[in-house]
Amino acid sequence: MEEIKKILVTGDLMRQLTSGGSGQNGNIRWLFNLVSPALEMATNLPVSPVYFTGDDACIGTRIYAVNHAQPTFSNWVKLYHMDADARTLAVIHEAFADALVVAFELPEIVRKAFDKLGIAYVDLTIHPARFMDDLLFGLRSNIPGLPDALAGWVVYEEEIRIAAGIAAASLSKLSRLPQCEQQHNVALFAGQTSDDKVLIRGDRLMRADDFMDQFTELSAMHEKILVKPHPYARENNVVLALTRLFPNTELVEANFYHLLSHDAISKVYSLTSSTSIEAAYFGKQGIHLAPYPYAFSDESASGGTYLTIRPEIFLPQFWAGILGKSGVATQVVREVQLPRERSRMRRSLRNFWGADIFESVS
């Protein structure tokens, strides 16, 4: 890897909204504001954000241009998993060659290019287990030795299982939902947003018609299927196909975790949603109808696998360990501790993903 002279904070700087414009500048700004104070304490390297601006100097625009594509949602889908060609690699190298890249959910075309070019990166995402006291993060990187450097920040599977038991105990105190009472062999289907990146296969998004045979099969297997739409996509094509074509389906608006607390529900289906991963922690069989594209581990952060880490990525001592492994000189900094606070990261992101059910006793 080249000598690191700066730190650039970015994310999916290629993602476009269906209505036009960047779909991720808000998350890039959030990450920059969250981690830049800690990075500036840990090293004297300059720290700056990289956004999608849409002008000729914009890295995202240039990647689209060398691939003879306009910055649109459909072209984002087509390029997302592509292997960068020589021209794309040249654009990415020019922009990031002497940087450590800290990112939130890099597109695969850029992440794989960083691997080929030897550009150091730390890519963050939100861990699927969102019922914990606060959000956990997944971290993947091409910097060797990070699991050792971050040993004190790793969250192990046993801790998640214990937290799930505490969550389940709380849920058992809630009133029972009528849709789940006096029923047997009930399944839950969890919807997703129509533009979810985990739905990308090849150069397109999977659709409802890709799964009709599986929908027919699971409908025949269960007395009832409760269909829980994503709160931001209540009428996407998958939800509509299920609820209109299969008479033993029922649309439900109840909280996802409240639904999981019912013994009648044995299986939780989704196309590729993290909800099917969460379901297993609550004693349900979580089933993806298509392969889930990510892996989380308490041992590895390489090869595209995410290392499961605690939410305190805003502390300088967290980044000091990473910077040391990347060859960046670190400054002597007083260890900073903020009192642990429930849902600090949920409030920071202004999204509880249904876990607000654990915030109240009402």
Steps between C-alpha positions, in 0.01 A plus 500: 500500500611856430598743772187648655496880496133574569175349620193519278155425639242385247244230420300388200583811302344344191155427638218694338139544603228386263394865495856615423785628712723336756350234723785491751640849560302514824666184632843622391443828685381306806810280504736794448345695786506191722861387453699805389556639854643165611717466188636852546590417861672176402714634212612826343399389150234715331149353513239599241176364351441386142143551374315447176478854361397426143755733342784401268748473789277261695651153538161333466421695183837406352449130572166514321656692210783254433237224497296698241211538743300786648464525879158335536350246735487227234864557407599489868344153512685392184839619623468401867666155481702558185875438496666832423675515163832680443338841446288469813802389702692804375224738614481337843878493539532868416243594764601270786861387439662650810197479731360284773134475403244482782160419354141407568386223263736526205364375166667174403651644181695751710585265787639236265697770317659606830610139551655485152672837538622446856306800632433458872136518606276446800142435391220510756142378499228439757494149643175302449439452875314824568330399825812560712531788748643695206586433138806291427720559198667271253849598386687359201840607377808406299729611784665188650470425869189698589328227704798506737515880510127519570479206741350720772226622266385165362151375588476124526206284402436399862440863595244542223320182608481619861364838386238320289387311810460827691305646207278191477429519874385860458283412200330219693343763726312659209140419417450230239411597143168362372651405162728256681261356756313174444708440190738221413779478245521875442785655301614859484623662180705818547497751217786717378537826313490454124841665457685300766856428381482143631240435229754564222590190304728546203395826341138519619277496807309184580122530461191321625473289185842348575348335806152388394583129524639550852199711602268223380698239692509686830131591469420129477720424802332737746150552633558874503774737385518838669653757266681782679590776250807715541389833653647688201355266236151398602385424146801366317455229237590209729249598769230557239569167328479304822190664643303508173586159357499278808181489710666375819708817535416789729657845505613601849629828640607373843856549620738239356643402838152477653409256223813294569390449861211273398541123517265449205757655265758236416670642192598847381542536125645786301668546165833615644407699812705504820173427684541133410837508677351666808220242512746222586595677823134474606469128437347529153624351177617791287484424129632711212342427163821620334855484637582769755811674362683588824676311778569619856768357725671552835833390349547655155474838328647395165379341179177698512405358843389752762648494850224561756593797718355720772331832422774725641669568166505869596787457750864587412641184658288292261660668200849501653507121474395509135742778410786314663433190289484714183842654564372846592679680781264558790503775757508436872142559600326476834261206504152642464201331660138606464249335733323221314161615389220287365416565133763772453566387141131443426427857600802622306369331186142599590378148433405228748412222251216394729720475811314791659271227638774435758520867603166519679307297758161617377 
